[in-house]
Amino acid sequence: MYCKGKPNAEVDRFLWIIQNIFTPFVQDQWLEYSGYDAEQDGAIPKKEFVVSYCDGDNSQLKAILANVNHYSANGIIANKHNTSRSSVEHLQWESDWSWI
């Protein structure tokens, strides 16, 4: 995707990544690990979800906020982790999903 010199180029780049790389990856993972096929099965069951972390780059956050409905339809929960820490700590906290 060529965006050089275009206003909001970074937001457009993140939007493109969400639509063309991230969402197909998530859908492939649904199929491989849950047997869920988005094209055939319709709505994602409420108990199924994916957690996605971002570092808080303003362009990335704008792209995510512009796609809230898309994230919801694909069972994706967007989180911003503390930029001074790693998402590994978040994953350790989330290793016990019994609270769901």
C-alpha positions in Angstrom: 0.0 0.0 0.0 1.5 3.3 -1.1 0.6 6.2 1.2 3.6 8.6 1.1 2.6 12.2 1.5 -1.1 11.4 1.8 -3.0 13.0 4.8 -3.8 10.4 7.4 -1.5 7.9 5.7 -0.7 6.2 9.0 -4.4 5.7 9.8 -5.1 4.4 6.3 -2.1 2.0 6.7 -3.5 0.6 10.0 -7.0 0.3 8.4 -5.6 -1.7 5.5 -3.7 -3.9 7.9 -6.8 -4.6 10.0 -8.9 -5.5 6.9 -6.3 -7.4 4.9 -4.0 -9.0 7.4 -5.3 -9.0 10.9 -8.9 -10.0 10.3 -8.1 -12.8 7.9 -5.6 -14.1 10.4 -8.2 -14.0 13.2 -10.7 -15.8 11.0 -8.1 -18.5 10.1 -7.4 -19.0 13.9 -11.2 -19.3 14.5 -11.4 -22.0 11.9 -8.2 -23.9 13.0 -8.7 -23.9 16.8 -12.5 -23.6 17.2 -13.9 -25.0 14.0 -15.7 -21.8 13.4 -16.0 -20.6 9.8 -17.1 -17.0 9.7 -18.5 -17.3 6.1 -20.7 -20.4 6.9 -21.5 -20.2 10.6 -22.7 -16.6 11.0 -22.4 -14.8 14.3 -19.5 -15.7 16.6 -20.7 -17.3 19.9 -20.5 -14.9 22.8 -18.1 -17.2 24.7 -15.6 -17.0 21.9 -13.4 -14.0 21.6 -9.9 -12.8 20.6 -7.9 -10.3 22.6 -5.8 -7.9 20.6 -3.2 -5.6 22.1 -1.8 -2.4 20.6 0.9 -0.1 21.8 -1.1 3.1 21.8 0.1 4.8 18.6 -2.4 7.5 17.9 -2.9 6.4 14.3 -3.4 2.8 15.4 -6.0 3.8 18.0 -7.9 5.9 15.5 -8.0 3.0 13.1 -9.3 0.7 15.9 -11.9 3.2 17.0 -13.1 3.6 13.4 -13.6 -0.2 13.3 -15.4 -0.9 16.6 -18.3 -2.6 14.8 -15.9 -4.6 12.7 -14.0 -5.7 15.8 -17.3 -6.6 17.6 -18.6 -8.6 14.6 -15.3 -10.6 14.6 -15.2 -11.3 18.3 -12.1 -9.1 18.8 -11.5 -7.2 22.0 -9.0 -4.4 21.5 -6.7 -3.5 24.4 -4.0 -0.9 24.9 -1.3 -2.2 27.1 1.0 0.0 29.1 3.8 1.1 26.8 6.4 0.8 29.5 5.5 -2.8 30.2 5.0 -5.9 28.1 1.8 -7.6 27.0 3.3 -10.8 28.5 2.2 -9.5 31.9 -1.3 -9.0 30.6 -1.3 -12.5 29.2 -0.1 -13.9 32.5 -3.0 -12.2 34.2 -5.5 -13.5 31.6 -4.2 -17.1 31.9 -7.1 -17.8 34.4 -10.2 -17.2 32.4 -12.5 -18.6 35.1 -13.9 -15.1 35.7 -15.7 -15.1 32.3 
